[in-house]
Amino acid sequence: MQVNAYSLRKQFAVVRDQMLALEVDVLSVYETWLTPNVDTLAVAVPGYKLYRNDRQLPSPNPRQAYMFGGGVACYVRDDLLTKIVYNPKITHIDENEVLSVAIAFAKRKILLTSVYRHPKGNYCNPLFEHFQSICHNYDHHIFVGDFNANMLSQDEEANSLRSLVDECSLELIPSGPTHHTNFTDTWIDLAFVDSMSQGRPAYLQDMLTRRPPMDRALRSSARDVLSVPFADRETYKRGFVVWGSRFWNDLPASLTNIQSTPAFKIALKRYLLNQLGQELAQ
């Protein structure tokens, strides 16, 4: 879960109440507007640890210590093992504000990176170069934040970000516009995840293939090729692109470690029928 807070302290009651109501595991917050002289207790949520990377640039205004705006943070459930991996301190307003947290979840290591890029700020090349140097240490990778690059456009900022993401084998989770004014609707609050095929057994990794938009069916042909259907924005949350990864991660190791497609299909069918039987018996 992610949120652009536009001042975490002002929005804290709403953020806290939603976190507790939804029982989220992790919440990434950007544009926290927190500064080092703000005590963490002022934005503490029961049952969660808070990691912060505040904007610490000195203010040109003699009446305040720090420059206004920016900042990234991450709330993580108390019972999850976590540590900060990367939280560089910026020295200029145009640098990316970043917080990377390693999370141990369901016997997997997840790298969650929260980002705030100032409008017209530096491109994200250093961030993704650093990511490439450490990504092999983690099973899954997630980037979320306000990148201030409109992915509904083909301008230089958006194309640069697309290129970096492609180089890192990350996928942009589809969404509609996230920022609205009287004149424009832009998609700048973004989430990137590692490829669906990453971390799968070799026989599945080779067979998970992208299809063009007109081919929407999930098929298993005589060649045992599994295809991932196109998902438009309206149906995306119900699509296989989203639920495929979640479903795979929930399968027992006795299934995910099977090394042949026919054996996997048979075992999966038995498993699903057994799960269905348990549901009907309740």
N, C-alpha and C positions, 0 to 999 in steps of 0.2 A: 504494500500500500504506500502511496506517495501523496504529498500535499505541498502546494506552494502557499506558504502561510501569510506572506505579506505582513510580517510581525507575529511571531509565535506568542509573545506575551498578550497581544491584543486578542488573538484568536484562541488563546489557550483553553478556555472553558469548552469551546466547541470541539477542538482537537481531542482533548482528554475524554470528553463524554463519548465521542464517536469511537475512539480507540477501545474504551472499556465495553461499549455496547456491542461492537463487532468482534471483540476478543482477537484483535490482530496480533500476529506474531512479531512483525517488524513494521515500523513506519519511518519512511524517509521524509525529511522536512527540508525544504530549501527556501531561501529568502526568509530565514529566521529573524533577521535583524537583531540577533543577540550580539553582545559585546562582552569582553572579559570582565567588566564590572557588574554583570548581571549574574546573580547566584543561580546555580542549577536548580536549587530548591524552588525557585519561582516558577519553574516550568516542569516540575517533577510529576510523573504519573505513577501511581501505585502499581507495583508488579512489573515495572519496566526500568531498564538501565537507559541512560541518555548519554550519547556520545556527541560531542560538538566540535565544530571547526568554525570559530567565529571570525568575522572580518575584523582584523586588528590594525587597519590602516589609521594613522593619526588624522584627526579632523583639522581642516583649515580654520574651523570656527573655534576661537579660544574658549568658548563657553562649554564645549563638549570635548571629551577625550578622544573619541573614535569616530571615524567616518560612518555615515548613515548607510544602512541597507546590507544586502547580501547575507552570507552565512549559510552553512549547511549543518544538519544534525540528523541523528538516527536514534529512534527508540527501539529497543530490543527486549523481548520478554526476559525476565530475570533468570529463568531456568535454562536459557540457551547459552552455550559457551561461545564467547565472542572476544575479539580483540581488534584494536585499531591497527590497520596495515599501512595506511597512507593518509596523511593529513597535512600537506604542505602549507606553510604560512605564506600568503601572498605579500608581495612588496609593491605591487602596482594594481590599480583598479581593473586593468584589462586582463589580468591573469585569472585563470579558472580557479574557482573555489571548490575544493574536493574533499570528500571524506570517504575512505574505503574501509569497510568493516568485514572481517572474516567471521562467519557464523557456522557453527556445527549444528546441522539439522538433519534428522533422519539418517544418521550415519554417513552424511555427505558434507563436504566443505563447500560453502557458498561464499563468494566474494560479492558483496553489495557495495556499489559505489554511488554516492550521491553527489550531484554536480550543480553548481550555479555558474553560468557564463554571463558576464555582463553584456548588455546590448552593444554590439559592434566590438566586443572584446576579442582577445587573441583566440585563434582557432585552437582546437583541442588536441593538436598533434602530440605535445609532451605527455598529456594524460594517457593517450592510447599507446604511446611508445612505452611508458612505464607499465601499463597493463600487459603488454606483450611480454615483458621481461619476467612477470610473476604469475601469469595466468595458468601455467602448467601445475601450479601448486594447489589448484582448486578444481572441484568437480563441476561447478556451475558458476556462471557469472551474470550479474545483473547491473545495469547502469540505469539510473533514474535521475531526472532533474529538469531544470529550466535551462535549455541550451541556447535559447534566443536565436535559433535557426529555424525558419519556417519550413517544415517538411512538406507543406502543400505547394511549395514553389520549387523552381529550378535555379534559384540564385546561387551565387558563389558560396555563401555560408552553408546552405543546405547541401550542396553537392560535395563540399569538402567533408562535411560530417558523414555523408553517405559513403564516401570513399574510405574514410577511416574505419567505419563500422564494418564494411565489407572485408577490409584487410584483416580484421580481428575475428571474422566469422561470427559476427553478432547479427541479430535480426531485430528490426524495429517493430514493436507491437502496434498494430494499427489502431487508430483513434480518429475522432473528429477534431475540429478546432478546439483549442484549449484556452485561447486568449482572445477576448472580444473587445473591440472598441466601436465607436459610432460608424467607423469607416472600414474596418478590416476585421477579419476572422483568421487567426493564425494558429498553427500547430507547433508550439515551441516547448511544451512540457512533455517530455519523451521518456520512453522506457525501452531499453534494449536488453535482449537475453541471448544466451548462447544458442547455437543451432540445435534444432530438434534432434539431429542425428548424432550430436556429440555425446560421447560416453556410452554408446550402445554397442552391443556385440558386433563383431565385424560383419556377420551375415545380414544384420539389420541396417547397419550404418551404410552399407553399399546399396541397399535397396530402397531406403527412404528417399524419394525423389520428388522434386517440385513439378507440378503440372501447370499448364497455362490456365487462365481464369475460366475458360469455357468448360474445363474438365473438372467437375465438382464432386464426382463420385469417389468414394473410398473403395478401391477395387483390389482384388487379389487374383491375378491372372494365372494361367497355366505355368508361367515362368516364375511364379511366386514373388512378383514385384509388388511391394506395398507402395501406394501412392498417397500423398498428403493432399487433400482437396483445398482448393482456393476458398478463402473465407472473406466475405465482404464485411464492411464495418458494422452493419446492423446485426449480422449473425455471428460475428467473430467470437464473442464470449462463449457461444455454444459450439464453436467449431472444433474440429479435430486438432488444428494447430495449437489451440490452448490446452484442450483436455488430453491430447495425446501424451504430452510430456508429464502432466500431472498423473495420469493413469499409469504410465510406465513406472514412475517413481514410487507408486503405491503398491506395485506388484511385489510378491515375495521373491527372495533371491533364488528359490528353487525354480522359478519360471525365467527370470531374467538371465540366468546363467546357462540356459539351454543353448546349445551350439548348432542347432539345425532348424531350418524354417519349418519343415513338416512336424517335427517333434514339438516345436514351440506352439504351433497352431493347435495341435491335439491337446497339449497340456493347458493352454489358455482356455479352450472351449470347456474342458472339465472344470477348471477353476471358476469360470463365470457361471456355469450351471450350478455349481456348489454354492456360490455366493447368492444366486437367485433363490435357491432352495431355502437358504437360511433367512433371507428377507421375507419370503412367503410364510415361513413358519412362525414369524414373530407376530 
